[in-house]
Amino acid sequence: MSGTVKYEMMILLTEEFNDSELKTWAFNYAKILQNLSASEISVISRGKRDLAYWINNQKKGSFIQINFSAMPKYLGKFTGDLKFDTNVLRFLILNKKS
């Protein structure tokens, strides 16, 4: 597909998830990406870690990495979904240079 860009996204979630809930959450967002015509989607759990500082009264968080290729015009809708998800403490989307 021409016009697609490779992205790497890191998401910091609250620590309340167990492993199966975390997997379900991540794959739901992978499905959203797929519905937005993203491809080459891979989801990697980076585990629970202590945070350097408190974020929304949380001292620990679960990290999820999602790599995907998508057209830039669809990122706005996707980031909007992430911003309104109360389980998401922080997220960062980087453009991967090939």
N, CA, C and O atoms as CSV, one atom per row, in Angstrom:
chain,resi,resn,atom,element,x,y,z
A,1,MET,N,N,0.841,-1.181,0.000
A,1,MET,CA,C,0.000,0.000,0.000
A,1,MET,C,C,0.882,1.239,0.000
A,1,MET,O,O,1.727,1.399,0.881
A,2,SER,N,N,0.700,2.087,-0.948
A,2,SER,CA,C,1.480,3.319,-0.965
A,2,SER,C,C,0.811,4.339,-0.040
A,2,SER,O,O,-0.400,4.300,0.176
A,3,GLY,N,N,1.612,5.239,0.495
A,3,GLY,CA,C,1.096,6.253,1.395
A,3,GLY,C,C,1.066,5.813,2.850
A,3,GLY,O,O,0.691,6.595,3.724
A,4,THR,N,N,1.455,4.574,3.122
A,4,THR,CA,C,1.460,4.134,4.505
A,4,THR,C,C,2.811,4.438,5.144
A,4,THR,O,O,3.844,4.482,4.475
A,5,VAL,N,N,2.773,4.641,6.434
A,5,VAL,CA,C,3.956,4.955,7.220
A,5,VAL,C,C,4.042,3.936,8.353
A,5,VAL,O,O,3.018,3.525,8.898
A,6,LYS,N,N,5.255,3.530,8.707
A,6,LYS,CA,C,5.433,2.591,9.814
A,6,LYS,C,C,5.503,3.369,11.121
A,6,LYS,O,O,6.202,4.377,11.221
A,7,TYR,N,N,4.768,2.885,12.123
A,7,TYR,CA,C,4.723,3.531,13.420
A,7,TYR,C,C,5.053,2.538,14.524
A,7,TYR,O,O,4.833,1.334,14.394
A,8,GLU,N,N,5.586,3.075,15.609
A,8,GLU,CA,C,5.782,2.316,16.840
A,8,GLU,C,C,5.089,3.100,17.945
A,8,GLU,O,O,5.338,4.291,18.131
A,9,MET,N,N,4.217,2.414,18.671
A,9,MET,CA,C,3.447,3.075,19.713
A,9,MET,C,C,3.708,2.389,21.051
A,9,MET,O,O,3.696,1.161,21.139
A,10,MET,N,N,3.945,3.187,22.093
A,10,MET,CA,C,4.091,2.676,23.445
A,10,MET,C,C,2.949,3.239,24.266
A,10,MET,O,O,2.704,4.445,24.265
A,11,ILE,N,N,2.254,2.361,24.967
A,11,ILE,CA,C,1.099,2.762,25.762
A,11,ILE,C,C,1.353,2.366,27.213
A,11,ILE,O,O,1.749,1.235,27.493
A,12,LEU,N,N,1.127,3.287,28.119
A,12,LEU,CA,C,1.234,3.029,29.551
A,12,LEU,C,C,-0.173,2.949,30.119
A,12,LEU,O,O,-0.941,3.909,30.050
A,13,LEU,N,N,-0.499,1.795,30.681
A,13,LEU,CA,C,-1.829,1.554,31.236
A,13,LEU,C,C,-1.760,1.457,32.751
A,13,LEU,O,O,-0.691,1.238,33.321
A,14,THR,N,N,-2.905,1.620,33.396
A,14,THR,CA,C,-2.974,1.413,34.840
A,14,THR,C,C,-2.604,-0.035,35.154
A,14,THR,O,O,-2.712,-0.905,34.290
A,15,GLU,N,N,-2.174,-0.292,36.368
A,15,GLU,CA,C,-1.686,-1.624,36.705
A,15,GLU,C,C,-2.790,-2.611,37.092
A,15,GLU,O,O,-2.491,-3.760,37.417
A,16,GLU,N,N,-4.047,-2.194,37.064
A,16,GLU,CA,C,-5.139,-3.051,37.523
A,16,GLU,C,C,-5.403,-4.271,36.637
A,16,GLU,O,O,-6.106,-5.190,37.059
A,17,PHE,N,N,-4.860,-4.297,35.432
A,17,PHE,CA,C,-5.116,-5.403,34.504
A,17,PHE,C,C,-4.359,-6.655,34.910
A,17,PHE,O,O,-3.198,-6.584,35.312
A,18,ASN,N,N,-5.031,-7.822,34.801
A,18,ASN,CA,C,-4.273,-9.067,34.861
A,18,ASN,C,C,-3.852,-9.399,33.429
A,18,ASN,O,O,-4.214,-8.677,32.500
A,19,ASP,N,N,-3.097,-10.474,33.238
A,19,ASP,CA,C,-2.541,-10.765,31.913
A,19,ASP,C,C,-3.602,-10.965,30.839
A,19,ASP,O,O,-3.446,-10.474,29.721
A,20,SER,N,N,-4.672,-11.674,31.157
A,20,SER,CA,C,-5.697,-11.927,30.130
A,20,SER,C,C,-6.473,-10.650,29.801
A,20,SER,O,O,-6.818,-10.423,28.641
A,21,GLU,N,N,-6.750,-9.818,30.800
A,21,GLU,CA,C,-7.442,-8.549,30.533
A,21,GLU,C,C,-6.562,-7.615,29.712
A,21,GLU,O,O,-7.049,-6.894,28.841
A,22,LEU,N,N,-5.266,-7.634,29.995
A,22,LEU,CA,C,-4.322,-6.804,29.251
A,22,LEU,C,C,-4.275,-7.230,27.787
A,22,LEU,O,O,-4.265,-6.393,26.885
A,23,LYS,N,N,-4.246,-8.528,27.567
A,23,LYS,CA,C,-4.219,-9.063,26.202
A,23,LYS,C,C,-5.504,-8.688,25.461
A,23,LYS,O,O,-5.458,-8.282,24.300
A,24,THR,N,N,-6.641,-8.823,26.128
A,24,THR,CA,C,-7.926,-8.467,25.518
A,24,THR,C,C,-7.963,-6.983,25.161
A,24,THR,O,O,-8.402,-6.617,24.070
A,25,TRP,N,N,-7.499,-6.120,26.085
A,25,TRP,CA,C,-7.482,-4.687,25.841
A,25,TRP,C,C,-6.618,-4.362,24.616
A,25,TRP,O,O,-7.038,-3.621,23.728
A,26,ALA,N,N,-5.417,-4.924,24.585
A,26,ALA,CA,C,-4.480,-4.634,23.493
A,26,ALA,C,C,-5.022,-5.103,22.154
A,26,ALA,O,O,-4.903,-4.391,21.157
A,27,PHE,N,N,-5.614,-6.288,22.113
A,27,PHE,CA,C,-6.111,-6.795,20.835
A,27,PHE,C,C,-7.376,-6.073,20.379
A,27,PHE,O,O,-7.658,-6.037,19.182
A,28,ASN,N,N,-8.142,-5.500,21.301
A,28,ASN,CA,C,-9.270,-4.658,20.896
A,28,ASN,C,C,-8.767,-3.421,20.159
A,28,ASN,O,O,-9.348,-3.019,19.151
A,29,TYR,N,N,-7.684,-2.815,20.660
A,29,TYR,CA,C,-7.118,-1.661,19.974
A,29,TYR,C,C,-6.430,-2.062,18.668
A,29,TYR,O,O,-6.403,-1.279,17.719
A,30,ALA,N,N,-5.884,-3.256,18.613
A,30,ALA,CA,C,-5.320,-3.747,17.352
A,30,ALA,C,C,-6.433,-3.904,16.316
A,30,ALA,O,O,-6.221,-3.631,15.135
A,31,LYS,N,N,-7.610,-4.340,16.748
A,31,LYS,CA,C,-8.754,-4.460,15.831
A,31,LYS,C,C,-9.194,-3.087,15.331
A,31,LYS,O,O,-9.557,-2.925,14.166
A,32,ILE,N,N,-9.155,-2.097,16.234
A,32,ILE,CA,C,-9.509,-0.732,15.821
A,32,ILE,C,C,-8.537,-0.254,14.749
A,32,ILE,O,O,-8.943,0.337,13.749
A,33,LEU,N,N,-7.248,-0.514,14.967
A,33,LEU,CA,C,-6.252,-0.160,13.950
A,33,LEU,C,C,-6.537,-0.863,12.634
A,33,LEU,O,O,-6.448,-0.257,11.566
A,34,GLN,N,N,-6.876,-2.130,12.712
A,34,GLN,CA,C,-7.160,-2.905,11.499
A,34,GLN,C,C,-8.372,-2.327,10.771
A,34,GLN,O,O,-8.394,-2.280,9.541
A,35,ASN,N,N,-9.372,-1.889,11.523
A,35,ASN,CA,C,-10.556,-1.269,10.908
A,35,ASN,C,C,-10.228,0.074,10.270
A,35,ASN,O,O,-10.955,0.540,9.393
A,36,LEU,N,N,-9.132,0.699,10.707
A,36,LEU,CA,C,-8.687,1.964,10.112
A,36,LEU,C,C,-7.670,1.717,8.995
A,36,LEU,O,O,-6.891,2.606,8.651
A,37,SER,N,N,-7.680,0.523,8.440
A,37,SER,CA,C,-6.831,0.129,7.306
A,37,SER,C,C,-5.355,0.025,7.648
A,37,SER,O,O,-4.509,0.123,6.759
A,38,ALA,N,N,-5.029,-0.172,8.925
A,38,ALA,CA,C,-3.632,-0.397,9.300
A,38,ALA,C,C,-3.252,-1.831,8.958
A,38,ALA,O,O,-4.103,-2.718,8.897
A,39,SER,N,N,-1.956,-2.040,8.736
A,39,SER,CA,C,-1.469,-3.389,8.431
A,39,SER,C,C,-0.195,-3.641,9.226
A,39,SER,O,O,0.284,-2.762,9.942
A,40,GLU,N,N,0.341,-4.827,9.098
A,40,GLU,CA,C,1.573,-5.219,9.792
A,40,GLU,C,C,1.496,-4.894,11.284
A,40,GLU,O,O,2.427,-4.321,11.850
A,41,ILE,N,N,0.382,-5.261,11.913
A,41,ILE,CA,C,0.156,-4.936,13.319
A,41,ILE,C,C,0.775,-6.016,14.199
A,41,ILE,O,O,0.496,-7.203,14.028
A,42,SER,N,N,1.617,-5.598,15.140
A,42,SER,CA,C,2.146,-6.535,16.132
A,42,SER,C,C,1.999,-5.914,17.515
A,42,SER,O,O,2.263,-4.727,17.709
A,43,VAL,N,N,1.574,-6.730,18.469
A,43,VAL,CA,C,1.341,-6.288,19.838
A,43,VAL,C,C,2.326,-7.011,20.744
A,43,VAL,O,O,2.434,-8.237,20.712
A,44,ILE,N,N,3.048,-6.233,21.556
A,44,ILE,CA,C,4.054,-6.800,22.455
A,44,ILE,C,C,3.798,-6.256,23.858
A,44,ILE,O,O,3.745,-5.043,24.059
A,45,SER,N,N,3.640,-7.151,24.819
A,45,SER,CA,C,3.493,-6.731,26.210
A,45,SER,C,C,4.883,-6.547,26.804
A,45,SER,O,O,5.715,-7.452,26.744
A,46,ARG,N,N,5.127,-5.389,27.370
A,46,ARG,CA,C,6.424,-5.074,27.989
A,46,ARG,C,C,6.387,-5.229,29.505
A,46,ARG,O,O,7.370,-4.929,30.182
A,47,GLY,N,N,5.264,-5.693,30.042
A,47,GLY,CA,C,5.163,-6.005,31.461
A,47,GLY,C,C,4.826,-4.821,32.346
A,47,GLY,O,O,4.665,-3.689,31.888
A,48,LYS,N,N,4.726,-5.129,33.649
A,48,LYS,CA,C,4.453,-4.098,34.653
A,48,LYS,C,C,5.777,-3.583,35.200
A,48,LYS,O,O,6.712,-4.347,35.439
A,49,ARG,N,N,5.832,-2.283,35.389
A,49,ARG,CA,C,7.064,-1.662,35.894
A,49,ARG,C,C,6.729,-0.535,36.850
A,49,ARG,O,O,5.644,0.045,36.806
A,50,ASP,N,N,7.691,-0.238,37.717
A,50,ASP,CA,C,7.578,0.940,38.572
A,50,ASP,C,C,7.781,2.178,37.719
A,50,ASP,O,O,8.621,2.195,36.819
A,51,LEU,N,N,7.006,3.213,38.008
A,51,LEU,CA,C,7.138,4.465,37.283
A,51,LEU,C,C,8.116,5.377,38.014
A,51,LEU,O,O,8.280,5.260,39.228
A,52,ALA,N,N,8.751,6.262,37.305
A,52,ALA,CA,C,9.713,7.194,37.898
A,52,ALA,C,C,9.007,8.209,38.794
A,52,ALA,O,O,9.606,8.725,39.738
A,53,TYR,N,N,7.738,8.496,38.504
A,53,TYR,CA,C,6.965,9.441,39.301
A,53,TYR,C,C,5.499,9.043,39.221
A,53,TYR,O,O,5.101,8.282,38.339
A,54,TRP,N,N,4.707,9.559,40.138
A,54,TRP,CA,C,3.274,9.243,40.185
A,54,TRP,C,C,2.559,9.856,38.979
A,54,TRP,O,O,2.785,11.013,38.623
A,55,ILE,N,N,1.701,9.059,38.366
A,55,ILE,CA,C,0.846,9.537,37.276
A,55,ILE,C,C,-0.584,9.142,37.630
A,55,ILE,O,O,-0.890,7.955,37.744
A,56,ASN,N,N,-1.449,10.119,37.801
A,56,ASN,CA,C,-2.852,9.865,38.175
A,56,ASN,C,C,-2.965,8.916,39.367
A,56,ASN,O,O,-3.744,7.964,39.338
A,57,ASN,N,N,-2.197,9.177,40.397
A,57,ASN,CA,C,-2.171,8.365,41.621
A,57,ASN,C,C,-1.730,6.925,41.383
A,57,ASN,O,O,-2.106,6.033,42.143
A,58,GLN,N,N,-0.954,6.692,40.359
A,58,GLN,CA,C,-0.424,5.358,40.046
A,58,GLN,C,C,1.086,5.386,40.170
A,58,GLN,O,O,1.733,6.298,39.654
A,59,LYS,N,N,1.655,4.402,40.845
A,59,LYS,CA,C,3.108,4.308,40.962
A,59,LYS,C,C,3.652,3.180,40.081
A,59,LYS,O,O,4.859,3.106,39.849
A,60,LYS,N,N,2.763,2.294,39.586
A,60,LYS,CA,C,3.156,1.217,38.674
A,60,LYS,C,C,2.254,1.273,37.452
A,60,LYS,O,O,1.146,1.807,37.501
A,61,GLY,N,N,2.747,0.712,36.362
A,61,GLY,CA,C,1.943,0.683,35.155
A,61,GLY,C,C,2.325,-0.479,34.263
A,61,GLY,O,O,3.414,-1.042,34.379
A,62,SER,N,N,1.415,-0.831,33.372
A,62,SER,CA,C,1.652,-1.892,32.393
A,62,SER,C,C,1.972,-1.239,31.057
A,62,SER,O,O,1.291,-0.305,30.632
A,63,PHE,N,N,3.003,-1.732,30.403
A,63,PHE,CA,C,3.434,-1.169,29.127
A,63,PHE,C,C,3.068,-2.120,27.987
A,63,PHE,O,O,3.287,-3.328,28.070
A,64,ILE,N,N,2.509,-1.546,26.924
A,64,ILE,CA,C,2.163,-2.282,25.709
A,64,ILE,C,C,2.815,-1.567,24.537
A,64,ILE,O,O,2.738,-0.343,24.428
A,65,GLN,N,N,3.454,-2.328,23.666
A,65,GLN,CA,C,4.029,-1.770,22.445
A,65,GLN,C,C,3.233,-2.317,21.262
A,65,GLN,O,O,2.996,-3.521,21.165
A,66,ILE,N,N,2.828,-1.429,20.374
A,66,ILE,CA,C,2.121,-1.835,19.158
A,66,ILE,C,C,2.850,-1.235,17.968
A,66,ILE,O,O,3.010,-0.018,17.879
A,67,ASN,N,N,3.287,-2.082,17.063
A,67,ASN,CA,C,3.915,-1.651,15.815
A,67,ASN,C,C,2.896,-1.845,14.698
A,67,ASN,O,O,2.190,-2.853,14.663
A,68,PHE,N,N,2.820,-0.876,13.782
A,68,PHE,CA,C,1.851,-0.984,12.701
A,68,PHE,C,C,2.229,-0.055,11.563
A,68,PHE,O,O,3.045,0.853,11.725
A,69,SER,N,N,1.627,-0.295,10.416
A,69,SER,CA,C,1.740,0.581,9.253
A,69,SER,C,C,0.350,1.119,8.953
A,69,SER,O,O,-0.622,0.366,8.907
A,70,ALA,N,N,0.264,2.427,8.751
A,70,ALA,CA,C,-1.042,3.034,8.489
A,70,ALA,C,C,-0.855,4.331,7.720
A,70,ALA,O,O,0.245,4.876,7.629
A,71,MET,N,N,-1.954,4.801,7.177
A,71,MET,CA,C,-1.947,6.104,6.532
A,71,MET,C,C,-2.076,7.167,7.625
A,71,MET,O,O,-2.906,7.021,8.521
A,72,PRO,N,N,-1.277,8.225,7.570
A,72,PRO,CA,C,-1.273,9.238,8.636
A,72,PRO,C,C,-2.633,9.866,8.928
A,72,PRO,O,O,-2.884,10.289,10.057
A,73,LYS,N,N,-3.504,9.933,7.941
A,73,LYS,CA,C,-4.795,10.608,8.145
A,73,LYS,C,C,-5.694,9.872,9.146
A,73,LYS,O,O,-6.641,10.461,9.667
A,74,TYR,N,N,-5.408,8.579,9.423
A,74,TYR,CA,C,-6.235,7.811,10.354
A,74,TYR,C,C,-5.751,7.890,11.799
A,74,TYR,O,O,-6.448,7.425,12.701
A,75,LEU,N,N,-4.591,8.459,12.037
A,75,LEU,CA,C,-4.046,8.495,13.393
A,75,LEU,C,C,-4.856,9.385,14.335
A,75,LEU,O,O,-4.933,9.105,15.531
A,76,GLY,N,N,-5.454,10.442,13.817
A,76,GLY,CA,C,-6.237,11.343,14.659
A,76,GLY,C,C,-7.388,10.641,15.346
A,76,GLY,O,O,-7.614,10.836,16.540
A,77,LYS,N,N,-8.115,9.830,14.607
A,77,LYS,CA,C,-9.235,9.083,15.195
A,77,LYS,C,C,-8.732,8.115,16.245
A,77,LYS,O,O,-9.322,7.992,17.318
A,78,PHE,N,N,-7.647,7.429,15.939
A,78,PHE,CA,C,-7.113,6.431,16.863
A,78,PHE,C,C,-6.607,7.087,18.151
A,78,PHE,O,O,-6.887,6.595,19.244
A,79,THR,N,N,-5.873,8.183,18.032
A,79,THR,CA,C,-5.365,8.848,19.241
A,79,THR,C,C,-6.511,9.439,20.066
A,79,THR,O,O,-6.418,9.525,21.290
A,80,GLY,N,N,-7.577,9.840,19.399
A,80,GLY,CA,C,-8.758,10.307,20.125
A,80,GLY,C,C,-9.349,9.221,20.996
A,80,GLY,O,O,-9.746,9.476,22.133
A,81,ASP,N,N,-9.408,8.003,20.465
A,81,ASP,CA,C,-9.898,6.865,21.250
A,81,ASP,C,C,-9.012,6.624,22.463
A,81,ASP,O,O,-9.512,6.364,23.558
A,82,LEU,N,N,-7.702,6.708,22.273
A,82,LEU,CA,C,-6.773,6.487,23.383
A,82,LEU,C,C,-6.889,7.574,24.453
A,82,LEU,O,O,-6.807,7.280,25.645
A,83,LYS,N,N,-7.079,8.817,24.035
A,83,LYS,CA,C,-7.165,9.925,24.987
A,83,LYS,C,C,-8.365,9.792,25.914
A,83,LYS,O,O,-8.302,10.206,27.072
A,84,PHE,N,N,-9.447,9.225,25.420
A,84,PHE,CA,C,-10.658,9.102,26.227
A,84,PHE,C,C,-10.750,7.784,26.984
A,84,PHE,O,O,-11.722,7.565,27.706
A,85,ASP,N,N,-9.779,6.914,26.839
A,85,ASP,CA,C,-9.750,5.650,27.575
A,85,ASP,C,C,-9.168,5.922,28.957
A,85,ASP,O,O,-8.019,6.347,29.073
A,86,THR,N,N,-9.949,5.681,30.002
A,86,THR,CA,C,-9.512,5.989,31.363
A,86,THR,C,C,-8.397,5.066,31.857
A,86,THR,O,O,-7.746,5.371,32.856
A,87,ASN,N,N,-8.169,3.953,31.178
A,87,ASN,CA,C,-7.099,3.034,31.564
A,87,ASN,C,C,-5.738,3.484,31.045
A,87,ASN,O,O,-4.710,2.999,31.516
A,88,VAL,N,N,-5.715,4.396,30.090
A,88,VAL,CA,C,-4.468,4.859,29.482
A,88,VAL,C,C,-3.914,6.036,30.294
A,88,VAL,O,O,-4.557,7.077,30.427
A,89,LEU,N,N,-2.706,5.843,30.831
A,89,LEU,CA,C,-2.048,6.927,31.557
A,89,LEU,C,C,-1.284,7.834,30.603
A,89,LEU,O,O,-1.366,9.059,30.703
A,90,ARG,N,N,-0.542,7.233,29.680
A,90,ARG,CA,C,0.239,7.972,28.679
A,90,ARG,C,C,0.366,7.105,27.429
A,90,ARG,O,O,0.259,5.881,27.497
A,91,PHE,N,N,0.595,7.754,26.289
A,91,PHE,CA,C,0.943,7.017,25.078
A,91,PHE,C,C,1.812,7.893,24.201
A,91,PHE,O,O,1.776,9.121,24.280
A,92,LEU,N,N,2.590,7.235,23.368
A,92,LEU,CA,C,3.495,7.920,22.457
A,92,LEU,C,C,3.528,7.149,21.150
A,92,LEU,O,O,3.704,5.930,21.147
A,93,ILE,N,N,3.360,7.853,20.044
A,93,ILE,CA,C,3.431,7.236,18.722
A,93,ILE,C,C,4.621,7.836,17.982
A,93,ILE,O,O,4.707,9.051,17.805
A,94,LEU,N,N,5.521,6.985,17.560
A,94,LEU,CA,C,6.711,7.414,16.838
A,94,LEU,C,C,6.668,6.917,15.405
A,94,LEU,O,O,6.193,5.818,15.120
A,95,ASN,N,N,7.170,7.744,14.522
A,95,ASN,CA,C,7.317,7.384,13.110
A,95,ASN,C,C,8.625,6.603,12.984
A,95,ASN,O,O,9.692,7.142,13.277
A,96,LYS,N,N,8.556,5.333,12.549
A,96,LYS,CA,C,9.759,4.523,12.411
A,96,LYS,C,C,10.377,4.748,11.045
A,96,LYS,O,O,9.709,4.613,10.020
A,97,LYS,N,N,11.623,5.084,11.034
A,97,LYS,CA,C,12.348,5.239,9.765
A,97,LYS,C,C,12.840,3.869,9.342
A,97,LYS,O,O,13.442,3.143,10.133
A,98,SER,N,N,12.586,3.524,8.106
A,98,SER,CA,C,12.995,2.198,7.608
A,98,SER,C,C,14.427,2.197,7.158
A,98,SER,O,O,14.933,1.167,6.712
